[in-house]
Amino acid sequence: MGSMKRYALFIVVLLVAVGVLYACESRLDAPRPDKKKTIALIVRMKHGDYWRTVKLGAEMAAREYDLNLNFYAPDYEEDSQSQMELVQQATLDGYDALVVAPSEDRVLEEAMKLSGERVPILTLDTEGQAEKVKSYIGTDNYDMGKKAAEKMIQLIGKKGQIALLGTSRSTANVMSREAGVRDVLQQDRQVELVPVDYVQLDKKLVGELTRELIHHNPGVQGMIALDANTAIGAAEEIEKMGMQSAVKIVAIDSPPEVLEYLQEGVISATIIQKPFSMGYLGIKYALDASEGKQVPGRVDTGTKVIDRENMFWSENQKLLFPFVK
């Protein structure tokens, strides 16, 4: 009889143990609502005010929505190989959604290959054409080009010669800006576009191109620079030549050198983007996508024309100097 009681007690203890083990396993397998989501953000460069502002917006969204933000960026903006390696590192670290500003198409292709079918991918600043990309958050570069052309026409009095300068014609963003400029100028027959070749990303080469442009086209009244580096190189050369009153420059973006030339009157206007909004909305919509929510396929974060007259307005100062408290 004693052995039967001991056997029954053993069965009861075994059943309790199995039940506890099963309950523990169930809790491990079940989704934990208190677990924070992790969003990976991969941009093109860790330095520079533009990408620092993108990061600032992303960090604010991460705090507001209580999620983990893993930030990755190479040292140089054109270093696509390092960016691809960072895509691989982010995948090893793990994430629930990926936001990437690809420097080349192959970076996006690598991200799609490694992320898996269920993990959403969003692009920032550079639009991705792949079907798997859930959303693009960034500037409407075509509209940016249109605004640059419209401002230039206003600056030269709606009549004259202007030139289009750039250093990276192969990028989708610059191609869209150029298309916007050309479409506006085609509608205004009194403004002639002077043909100019693109040069490599080198301030000295941009300066040489600017000098040759003025030499062969002495009547040119304006230059539209399709990227910030081109604007800086052209402005430096125009100032050396003492022609800042005769030749208007419309720039893109607002690094410190552009703003300095703008304040001095060498650059007449610049079309700025809103990188803080890009970073913030990129993380917000990445979180929504990771939770299975519908997100917009395209989010235009907007641009603004800044000149000497409005650059000191309080609302514009917040856009130009987001790190100043």
Secondary structure as UniProt FT lines:
FT   HELIX           2..29
FT   TURN            33..34
FT   STRAND          38..42
FT   HELIX           49..64
FT   TURN            65..66
FT   STRAND          68..72
FT   TURN            77..78
FT   HELIX           80..93
FT   STRAND          97..100
FT   HELIX           105..115
FT   STRAND          121..124
FT   TURN            131..132
FT   STRAND          133..138
FT   HELIX           141..155
FT   TURN            156..158
FT   STRAND          160..165
FT   TURN            169..170
FT   HELIX           172..186
FT   TURN            189..190
FT   STRAND          191..194
FT   HELIX           203..216
FT   TURN            218..219
FT   STRAND          220..225
FT   HELIX           228..240
FT   TURN            241..242
FT   TURN            244..246
FT   STRAND          248..252
FT   HELIX           256..264
FT   STRAND          269..272
FT   HELIX           275..290
FT   TURN            291..292
FT   STRAND          298..300
FT   STRAND          304..307
FT   TURN            308..312
FT   HELIX           314..320
FT   TURN            322..323
//
